[in-house]
Amino acid sequence: MEHRSGERRPCTMHASLLKGDIPLGTFPVHDVSSGGLSVTGTIAKLPYCCVLTVHLFYLDGCEPHTLETQAMVVHQRNGLIGFMWTGDNQYPFFATSLMPESGTGYRAIG
């Protein structure tokens, strides 16, 4: 069972996932918290505890801003892939780049 810390908030970002230099795809972010994030989608044969590079960004034509961090796969079920932040780029780095978006979720700012 996943025990991701922090309140999960809906989010309008997208995430490009890479395993090393191999792109695995771009997925809508379902929610984000101080402990990690969930994206909508599935990836065949993605191992549990695999650490991926995550590029977070928007597709809505607003100002370009990308956050890059590492996250570990903690589950893949019900059409969601769950990740936990890893390494040095955990909550403080991520949270300072987010602001509430009209009560509906979070939006990255430059």
GIMO-V639109 format. One record per residue. N is the residue number from 1. BURIAL is # if it has 24 or more other ideal C-beta (glycine too) atoms within 12 Angstrom, else .. Layout:
N	BURIAL
N	BURIAL
This chain:
1	.
2	.
3	.
4	#
5	.
6	.
7	.
8	.
9	#
10	.
11	#
12	#
13	#
14	#
15	#
16	#
17	#
18	.
19	.
20	.
21	.
22	.
23	.
24	#
25	.
26	.
27	#
28	#
29	#
30	#
31	#
32	#
33	#
34	.
35	#
36	#
37	#
38	#
39	#
40	#
41	#
42	.
43	#
44	.
45	.
46	#
47	.
48	.
49	.
50	#
51	#
52	#
53	#
54	#
55	#
56	#
57	#
58	#
59	.
60	.
61	.
62	.
63	.
64	.
65	.
66	.
67	#
68	.
69	#
70	#
71	#
72	#
73	#
74	#
75	#
76	#
77	.
78	.
79	.
80	#
81	#
82	#
83	#
84	#
85	#
86	#
87	.
88	.
89	.
90	#
91	#
92	.
93	.
94	#
95	#
96	.
97	.
98	#
99	.
100	.
101	.
102	.
103	.
104	.
105	#
106	#
107	#
108	#
109	.
110	.
